[in-house]
Amino acid sequence: MTITLATARTIISGAFDAAAKAGFKPLSVVVLDAGGHVTAFERQDGSSNRRFDIAFGKAHGAISLGMGSRALMARAESQGYFIAAATSAIGGSLVPVPGGVLVKDSSGRTIGAVGVSGDTSDNDEAAALAGIAAAGLVGDAG
């Protein structure tokens, strides 16, 4: 299984719906496939400048290192040199704060990642998880 464009759009829509219900600030959401390629991206009206880069860095870091960005944050706190080196090794696109979530199929296989930016990191993560669930998939925030 892979993340299709239709699935990516469902994830984004689910994330936006959850954010609206919770009263979050405008979000930007990017969905990557298992190879780290952008499948879809959308930003809500009013989402601030450069949010794509932050959302992409959360998702790209997660898919590149095989753990959600919450786990990457914990790793950054205990192994700062590793995260700095990994960030350099993967081209600088690693944002180690919550909001980057691995997407898994029903068998537990990683099929992509979602990155969300625009509100607090915890709220970004909650929106990503809601979007993934709306697509009938499993989110792994780490």
Backbone as CSV, one residue per row, in Angstrom:
resi,resn,N_x,N_y,N_z,CA_x,CA_y,CA_z,C_x,C_y,C_z
1,MET,0.842,-1.187,0.000,0.000,0.000,0.000,0.881,1.242,0.000
2,THR,0.391,2.262,-0.660,1.079,3.538,-0.673,0.057,4.642,-0.407
3,ILE,0.524,5.821,-0.182,-0.394,6.946,0.013,-0.712,7.529,-1.360
4,THR,-1.955,7.373,-1.767,-2.412,7.933,-3.036,-2.778,9.396,-2.845
5,LEU,-2.995,10.085,-3.941,-3.431,11.472,-3.864,-4.774,11.570,-3.157
6,ALA,-5.677,10.645,-3.444,-6.991,10.660,-2.782,-6.841,10.468,-1.271
7,THR,-5.973,9.562,-0.862,-5.740,9.337,0.569,-5.114,10.572,1.203
8,ALA,-4.153,11.166,0.519,-3.503,12.374,1.043,-4.517,13.495,1.230
9,ARG,-5.431,13.635,0.273,-6.459,14.672,0.386,-7.396,14.393,1.560
10,THR,-7.697,13.122,1.806,-8.529,12.756,2.958,-7.817,13.104,4.255
11,ILE,-6.525,12.819,4.328,-5.737,13.162,5.517,-5.767,14.670,5.765
12,ILE,-5.534,15.434,4.730,-5.515,16.894,4.865,-6.886,17.405,5.302
13,SER,-7.926,16.930,4.658,-9.279,17.343,5.006,-9.613,16.988,6.455
14,GLY,-9.223,15.786,6.868,-9.465,15.368,8.252,-8.713,16.224,9.249
15,ALA,-7.488,16.589,8.909,-6.701,17.463,9.783,-7.350,18.841,9.895
16,PHE,-7.795,19.391,8.767,-8.442,20.700,8.785,-9.762,20.657,9.552
17,ASP,-10.535,19.585,9.379,-11.801,19.451,10.110,-11.565,19.415,11.620
18,ALA,-10.592,18.617,12.044,-10.287,18.522,13.473,-9.811,19.867,14.016
19,ALA,-8.995,20.572,13.234,-8.488,21.875,13.660,-9.622,22.885,13.803
20,ALA,-10.563,22.845,12.873,-11.692,23.778,12.936,-12.540,23.511,14.180
21,LYS,-12.797,22.239,14.467,-13.602,21.881,15.637,-12.918,22.284,16.935
22,ALA,-11.585,22.225,16.947,-10.830,22.552,18.162,-10.467,24.031,18.256
23,GLY,-10.726,24.793,17.205,-10.415,26.220,17.229,-8.942,26.541,17.047
24,PHE,-8.220,25.680,16.324,-6.792,25.923,16.092,-6.586,27.090,15.127
25,LYS,-5.396,27.646,15.152,-4.988,28.663,14.187,-4.906,28.014,12.803
26,PRO,-4.855,28.800,11.728,-4.765,28.232,10.374,-3.516,27.350,10.220
27,LEU,-3.723,26.201,9.584,-2.666,25.198,9.452,-2.186,25.034,8.022
28,SER,-0.996,24.494,7.918,-0.438,23.984,6.669,-0.154,22.511,6.897
29,VAL,-0.548,21.667,5.925,-0.411,20.220,6.067,0.251,19.658,4.812
30,VAL,1.298,18.875,5.017,1.969,18.189,3.910,1.920,16.687,4.168
31,VAL,1.700,15.924,3.098,1.676,14.470,3.172,2.778,13.942,2.267
32,LEU,3.640,13.094,2.834,4.740,12.483,2.083,4.492,10.997,1.920
33,ASP,4.997,10.426,0.809,4.940,8.978,0.656,6.130,8.356,1.385
34,ALA,6.261,7.042,1.302,7.319,6.342,2.038,8.719,6.744,1.591
35,GLY,8.849,7.257,0.383,10.144,7.713,-0.118,10.446,9.157,0.211
36,GLY,9.549,9.817,0.941,9.765,11.207,1.318,9.348,12.214,0.267
37,HIS,8.620,11.771,-0.763,8.153,12.663,-1.821,6.819,13.286,-1.436
38,VAL,6.632,14.539,-1.774,5.379,15.222,-1.467,4.262,14.622,-2.328
39,THR,3.226,14.134,-1.653,2.032,13.636,-2.335,1.001,14.746,-2.432
40,ALA,0.861,15.535,-1.374,-0.075,16.657,-1.374,0.307,17.661,-0.304
41,PHE,-0.079,18.910,-0.551,0.126,19.986,0.418,-1.025,20.965,0.274
42,GLU,-1.522,21.428,1.412,-2.498,22.519,1.420,-2.244,23.390,2.633
43,ARG,-2.574,24.665,2.456,-2.501,25.605,3.574,-3.839,26.297,3.680
44,GLN,-4.258,26.521,4.909,-5.500,27.249,5.129,-5.250,28.736,4.957
45,ASP,-6.294,29.440,4.557,-6.199,30.898,4.477,-5.711,31.428,5.821
46,GLY,-4.741,32.302,5.769,-4.208,32.896,6.990,-3.034,32.152,7.594
47,SER,-2.686,30.995,7.049,-1.511,30.280,7.551,-0.276,31.113,7.248
48,SER,0.562,31.291,8.235,1.668,32.234,8.092,2.763,31.735,7.139
49,ASN,3.606,32.658,6.776,4.679,32.426,5.811,5.636,31.316,6.261
50,ARG,6.088,30.535,5.329,7.107,29.485,5.502,6.594,28.274,6.275
51,ARG,5.299,28.158,6.460,4.758,27.002,7.176,4.955,25.713,6.393
52,PHE,4.995,25.793,5.041,5.284,24.587,4.268,6.627,24.014,4.701
53,ASP,7.634,24.875,4.800,8.985,24.411,5.130,9.024,23.732,6.501
54,ILE,8.288,24.292,7.453,8.266,23.715,8.793,7.516,22.383,8.782
55,ALA,6.334,22.359,8.155,5.558,21.112,8.071,6.348,20.037,7.330
56,PHE,6.995,20.419,6.237,7.806,19.467,5.475,8.955,18.948,6.334
57,GLY,9.619,19.826,7.081,10.729,19.406,7.939,10.300,18.432,9.016
58,LYS,9.091,18.629,9.555,8.576,17.688,10.552,8.337,16.320,9.914
59,ALA,7.636,16.304,8.774,7.322,15.032,8.102,8.572,14.379,7.531
60,HIS,9.442,15.164,6.922,10.653,14.626,6.295,11.594,14.035,7.339
61,GLY,11.739,14.708,8.461,12.560,14.157,9.538,12.000,12.845,10.038
62,ALA,10.668,12.789,10.182,10.024,11.563,10.671,10.249,10.400,9.710
63,ILE,9.997,10.603,8.423,10.139,9.514,7.461,11.610,9.153,7.261
64,SER,12.488,10.123,7.328,13.918,9.867,7.125,14.530,9.050,8.254
65,LEU,14.096,9.308,9.493,14.692,8.627,10.640,13.781,7.556,11.245
66,GLY,12.583,7.397,10.678,11.701,6.320,11.107,11.073,6.489,12.472
67,MET,10.877,7.751,12.868,10.216,8.013,14.151,9.523,9.358,14.069
68,GLY,8.399,9.473,14.787,7.673,10.732,14.806,8.522,11.867,15.346
69,SER,8.121,13.075,15.002,8.939,14.220,15.410,8.898,14.478,16.907
70,ARG,7.903,13.940,17.625,7.927,14.030,19.093,9.108,13.213,19.625
71,ALA,9.317,12.025,19.048,10.463,11.200,19.443,11.772,11.878,19.033
72,LEU,11.761,12.557,17.901,12.963,13.287,17.472,13.279,14.425,18.435
73,MET,12.240,15.059,18.982,12.472,16.119,19.962,13.148,15.549,21.207
74,ALA,12.660,14.414,21.673,13.276,13.777,22.846,14.720,13.418,22.539
75,ARG,14.958,12.940,21.334,16.325,12.591,20.942,17.199,13.842,20.875
76,ALA,16.634,14.941,20.367,17.393,16.197,20.287,17.776,16.698,21.674
77,GLU,16.884,16.489,22.641,17.171,16.921,24.001,18.282,16.106,24.645
78,SER,18.384,14.822,24.282,19.407,13.970,24.900,20.633,13.754,24.011
79,GLN,20.470,13.928,22.703,21.572,13.687,21.759,21.598,14.778,20.689
80,GLY,21.816,15.991,21.135,21.805,17.145,20.234,22.760,17.021,19.062
81,TYR,23.937,16.449,19.312,24.909,16.314,18.228,24.403,15.372,17.155
82,PHE,23.717,14.294,17.552,23.168,13.366,16.566,22.136,14.057,15.692
83,ILE,21.203,14.783,16.301,20.156,15.454,15.527,20.771,16.504,14.607
84,ALA,21.765,17.231,15.075,22.437,18.212,14.219,23.095,17.527,13.028
85,ALA,23.763,16.404,13.273,24.414,15.670,12.187,23.384,15.074,11.234
86,ALA,22.307,14.516,11.780,21.257,13.941,10.936,20.586,15.020,10.090
87,THR,20.356,16.178,10.673,19.755,17.285,9.928,20.622,17.646,8.738
88,SER,21.907,17.719,8.956,22.839,18.003,7.864,22.834,16.879,6.825
89,ALA,22.835,15.647,7.289,22.900,14.500,6.385,21.681,14.402,5.477
90,ILE,20.511,14.842,5.961,19.310,14.737,5.132,18.950,16.067,4.462
91,GLY,19.904,16.945,4.368,19.705,18.170,3.606,19.071,19.320,4.354
92,GLY,19.060,19.249,5.683,18.558,20.351,6.486,17.077,20.311,6.801
93,SER,16.348,19.381,6.212,14.898,19.318,6.416,14.534,18.381,7.550
94,LEU,14.755,18.837,8.776,14.393,18.087,9.967,14.012,19.103,11.036
95,VAL,12.762,19.059,11.455,12.264,19.953,12.496,11.819,19.072,13.658
96,PRO,12.647,18.967,14.703,12.377,18.011,15.790,11.451,18.538,16.888
97,VAL,10.219,18.831,16.504,9.161,19.183,17.455,7.892,18.468,17.018
98,PRO,6.936,18.230,17.910,5.717,17.518,17.526,4.997,18.153,16.338
99,GLY,4.375,17.271,15.564,3.650,17.702,14.368,4.039,16.904,13.143
100,GLY,5.065,16.067,13.266,5.469,15.155,12.200,5.122,13.736,12.629
101,VAL,4.219,13.093,11.897,3.677,11.807,12.318,3.849,10.783,11.205
102,LEU,4.358,9.611,11.558,4.448,8.526,10.584,3.053,7.986,10.297
103,VAL,2.827,7.577,9.057,1.565,6.973,8.646,1.822,5.493,8.418
104,LYS,1.023,4.657,9.088,1.185,3.207,8.975,-0.111,2.575,8.481
105,ASP,0.044,1.481,7.741,-1.137,0.740,7.312,-1.571,-0.203,8.425
106,SER,-2.604,-0.983,8.180,-3.159,-1.844,9.228,-2.196,-2.933,9.676
107,SER,-1.186,-3.240,8.864,-0.198,-4.247,9.262,0.993,-3.634,9.994
108,GLY,0.989,-2.313,10.165,2.070,-1.640,10.880,3.218,-1.178,10.004
109,ARG,3.074,-1.332,8.693,4.129,-0.909,7.758,4.030,0.596,7.532
110,THR,5.163,1.295,7.603,5.194,2.736,7.365,5.001,3.000,5.876
111,ILE,3.988,3.818,5.556,3.697,4.132,4.155,3.857,5.622,3.851
112,GLY,4.235,6.413,4.848,4.435,7.832,4.617,4.503,8.602,5.915
113,ALA,4.352,9.911,5.795,4.385,10.795,6.959,3.560,12.036,6.672
114,VAL,3.063,12.629,7.747,2.305,13.876,7.666,3.006,14.905,8.536
115,GLY,3.124,16.110,8.023,3.658,17.218,8.797,2.643,18.336,8.849
116,VAL,2.453,18.892,10.042,1.499,19.984,10.240,2.198,21.117,10.972
117,SER,1.907,22.345,10.544,2.456,23.516,11.213,1.429,24.639,11.170
118,GLY,1.389,25.428,12.228,0.519,26.592,12.250,0.007,26.953,13.631
119,ASP,-0.112,25.969,14.508,-0.579,26.212,15.873,0.543,25.766,16.801
120,THR,0.223,25.431,18.049,1.268,24.876,18.913,1.683,23.517,18.355
121,SER,2.847,23.072,18.701,3.318,21.775,18.209,2.394,20.640,18.634
122,ASP,1.908,20.678,19.867,0.991,19.638,20.332,-0.305,19.643,19.514
123,ASN,-0.825,20.826,19.209,-2.035,20.925,18.396,-1.773,20.489,16.954
124,ASP,-0.611,20.832,16.429,-0.240,20.369,15.087,-0.257,18.842,15.037
125,GLU,0.326,18.219,16.044,0.358,16.757,16.118,-1.053,16.177,16.210
126,ALA,-1.904,16.787,17.029,-3.285,16.309,17.177,-4.023,16.377,15.838
127,ALA,-3.819,17.445,15.085,-4.458,17.567,13.775,-3.937,16.503,12.813
128,ALA,-2.630,16.251,12.839,-2.052,15.211,11.970,-2.645,13.850,12.305
129,LEU,-2.716,13.522,13.587,-3.276,12.235,14.001,-4.742,12.102,13.593
130,ALA,-5.501,13.175,13.729,-6.911,13.143,13.338,-7.052,12.935,11.831
131,GLY,-6.222,13.587,11.069,-6.275,13.428,9.607,-5.941,12.017,9.177
132,ILE,-4.936,11.453,9.801,-4.525,10.069,9.490,-5.653,9.101,9.843
133,ALA,-6.261,9.297,11.008,-7.380,8.445,11.425,-8.559,8.580,10.473
134,ALA,-8.812,9.790,9.979,-9.914,10.005,9.040,-9.731,9.205,7.752
135,ALA,-8.488,8.902,7.417,-8.182,8.109,6.229,-8.183,6.613,6.517
136,GLY,-8.491,6.235,7.770,-8.514,4.822,8.139,-7.139,4.220,8.303
137,LEU,-6.158,5.071,8.579,-4.778,4.628,8.756,-4.349,4.872,10.201
138,VAL,-3.142,4.455,10.531,-2.635,4.535,11.900,-1.505,5.566,11.954
139,GLY,-1.617,6.498,12.893,-0.569,7.485,13.088,0.374,7.073,14.205
140,ASP,1.663,7.332,13.994,2.683,7.049,14.992,3.473,8.320,15.234
141,ALA,3.121,9.018,16.315,3.768,10.284,16.639,5.095,10.100,17.339
142,GLY,5.380,8.877,17.763,6.651,8.633,18.435,6.525,8.865,19.889
